[in-house]
Structures are given as C-alpha cells and as structure tokens.
Amino acid sequence: MMNAFDLYPSHPCAANACASPRSQPRLSRRSWLFSHALCLGSAALRALWAQEQQRQASPLAPRPPHHPPRARACISLFMEGGPSHIDTFDPKPKLAELHMQEFVRQDRLASQMASGNRYYIQSPFRFRQVGQAGLWMCDRFTHLPQVADELCVYHGLQVDSVDHPTACYQMNTGNRLGGDPAVGAWVTYGLGTENQNLPCFVVLPEGAYPQGGAANWSSGFLPAHFQGTPLRASGSPILDLVPAFGRSPAIQRASLDLLTELNQADAARHPHDDELLARLASYELAFRMQSEVPKVLDLTNETQATLDRYGIGQPGTDSFGRRCLLARKLVEAGVRFVQIFEGGWDSHDYLERAHTQRIRTVDQPIAALISDLKERGLLDSTLVVWGGEFGRSPDNGVRGGGQVVGRDHNARGMCVWLAGGGVKAGCRIGATDELGGEAVECVHHVRDFHVTLLHLLGLDDNRLTFFHEGRYKQLSQTGGQVIRELLA
C-alpha cells in the first residue's frame, strides 16, 4: 500500500522507513506531526481526486459555456392558460372607443374561433405608469411596481398555435407536437449542474399539471438525465426522501453498489440504452439528495419576515409564494433551471374576476422573489422570465346581456417580461397595434426568444445540438437570431 513516503521519497524519514526500530532515531514532535500530516493529506487528496473523477464522469458535470454568460441560472414563471397582455402590461385606450361594437374576423384564425357575433372588449382595469422607467401596469398589481425598474417588458413575441397543449409545448420545448426536449433540458445538457446532490432541472407545478402534462419538461430525445424533476405541491415534495426505519446510510450504500454492479453488466451489453444509465444515475442522485434536499426545501430556517414577504401563510398567496421562495433557495444551492407553473389564466368569461384573482396570487411572491434575489446579489446572475403560451384577443363573444365577457386566444400578439441575467432593466421593447391584436414592432417568433434565453446563459443555439434521427437537432428547430434589443 502506498504511503506518504512513496509520494515524498525525499522526506527525511523516508530513508529510515524500513529500518529496525532500534536503528531509527527518535522523532521530534514536529517531525512526527509532519509525517502524519502527509499521510492524512495524501488520503484526503486521493478522496478528492476520486470524487472529482466521478463528478467529471457524470453527464450532469459542469461544462464550459460557448461564450461568457450573462446568467448562470434561470427561473421560469409560466402562467399557463395565456394571460391577457391587454389587461396586464399593454393598455389599449382605443378599445374603450370601440367597446361592444361588433367585429368580424377576416384573418386565418377566424375558422379556429367560436362562431357567432363578436364584439370589441375594453379592459375592465385601469392602467398607470410605474417606476422611474414609467412601465405600464394594470391597477391590480400592487407589489410588482416596487420592482418595475428591474423588468424588461417585451411586446413583440409571436407563436404559431392558439390551442393550449400545442402552444404550451411550443413555448416550453420549441415544438408544437410535443416530444422534444424542454428549454430546461437543453440548458442543463449544455451546461450541466453546479450541485451534484440536487436535480439539475426542477419543476414546481401547482396541484394539477399544465395542459400537455409532463411533456412540458421532458428530456425528449436527449438523454433522460436532463428531464425536469417535479416537486409535489403539497405534503413531502419528494416521496420516500427519508430512508425507511432501520435502514442506515451504510446499508443503502451497499445496496446501491450491488445494484450498480449488476446493472453495469447489463449496460455493457446494451450501451445505447440511456434509460438504464439514467436510472442508475437517478438512484445515486436520490441517495445524495437525502442529505442535501431536506435542507434546501426546509422553510422553517427562513425568518418570519421572509415568509411574510413572499405571502406564505396567506390564503391567496401561500402556494405560489412557497414555490417562489423554493426557487430562490434552489438557485442559491446551484440548481441550473427552475420552472414554476401557475394556471387559471384562460379567461374567456368573467375576465375581470378571473384575472384579478390570478394577479393577486402571483403579484406579491414575484415582487418578493426579484427583490430577494437582488438583495442577495443573485439577480445579476439569475434570469427570471414571466409569460404564458400566447396572448389574448381584443374581441370575444358576449352573452348574458353583455355582462359575461372575456377574451379569446391570440398567437400574433402577446407580452412577456424578463428580469436580471443580462437583460435591459426598466425597458419596454416592441409593441402591438392599437387594438393589441398583433405585434408590429421588434417582432420575433418564439424560436428567437429561445435563442436569446440560451445566449444569456452562455449557449449558442447553433452549437448546442444533438444527433437524432439522422440529423443534428437544436432547440430552435431551424435556427434563429438573438433579440439584441433585450440585452443590456
């Protein structure tokens, strides 16, 4: 067995290492401590070297970006259902003049809309300019104005679908048909993760999954290691996180070693079965998570002031507030991509009531998340993205004597905003027409938006590819361009 003298043959005690005890000179206290320190140091060095080799062998090991990144992590706040840009951040005074006047669509989307008479609908909300930048927000936002100067509100985005599942797939994976890797999967495929004891891509859904289900955070054709890991909305976020009674870490470690030995033999016979390799990696990750995850997910170590700030403990904001605070803690712990889903934005009817409730749910927690990240010095390195799968139309059908109004789906005009992570702060970029029906300034397809998100994280969409079905595939499908107007 190699000892310290094998590594350091010039050590003064090395020459006498094999001599008889009688012939060895008495060691001074200083020499004795030095020689033992070398033994302990070499053991520690070997352990660290083995750990580093194991980390580098992991598919989730950190990898260098393609160019200097603006952000190292991303938090996506996905408002499933399609929030109305006309009733949140994009006021349209012209609609007040046309309110309840009949309107007939003549465009390509007409066949996809409901039949019957249609009417222009004004916003039920009032708007005001907030922050030093004077960004427009509806009056239902009472907390978000406090961080308005951190936001970059983009009004030029367009998508292809007005159907919820396919639109969700396109916003989250770039492909309307589903089955492709999610944005979070591409990011972690390109960059790996900074914490090997936590999932690289974490999803925080509400009670029900969004339309389209888990395919919104799938790894698609990428190796299964990169798929999103959803945490449960209530109860234990991860089932069976605590070992069974009487099952010590040593017993678990021995069981995993045996399972790994057996499965590696099978993996050698089937080298292209990445699902088996991912399962092995997930077992190892689950073992490591038992020590790391409870600390990250435990909110009892947060101050009461922090909990109050996020609205935790309050009926309307508790669920979303908890998930926003968890997102901050996960990013702080080294998770690369965190996505929060919040539904209920599909307001065909009762727009005022529905959007008021949704805004009250997310307003305080989002403002707390942004300010908390900034105070901790994390906002500059964390990209926060807010938006849904499409926007809403300036018109809708009216029933019940004009009392029940809402808006239909709109793929040609929508609003998203970004904060931190290298984007312009306190800016309004792009515009929709005077009715909010279509983007008319700084217009870009969602593929360009995805390319921009990758760029901010240090990745080049044209270089971030994976060979599948005979060709190299990428997030943008066919390539795209960075939306330079969004960059600081």
Secondary structure, 3 states (H helix, E strand, C coil): CCCHHHHCCCCCCHHHCCCCCCCCCCCCHHHHHHHHHHHHHHHHHHHHHHHHHHHHHCCCCCCCCCCCCCCCEEEEEEECCCCCHHHCCCCCCHHHHHCCCEECCCCCCHHHCCCCCEEECCCCCCEEEECCCCEEEECCCCCHHHHHHHEEEEEEEECCCCCHHHHHHHHHHCCCCCCCCCHHHHHHHHHCCCCCCCCCEEEECCCCCCCCHHHHHCCCCCCHHHCCEECCCCCCCCCCCCCCCCCCHHHHHHHHHHHHHHHHHHHHHCCCCHHHHHHHHHHHHHHHHHHHHHHHHCCCCCCHHHHHHCCCCCCCCHHHHHHHHHHHHHHHCCCCEEEEEECCCCCCCCHHHHHHHHHHHHHHHHHHHHHHHHHCCCHHHEEEEEECCCEECCEECCECCCCECCCCEECCCEEEEEECCCECCCEEECEECCCCCCEEECCEEHHHHHHHHHHHCCCCCCCCCEEECCEEECCCCCCCCCCHHHEC
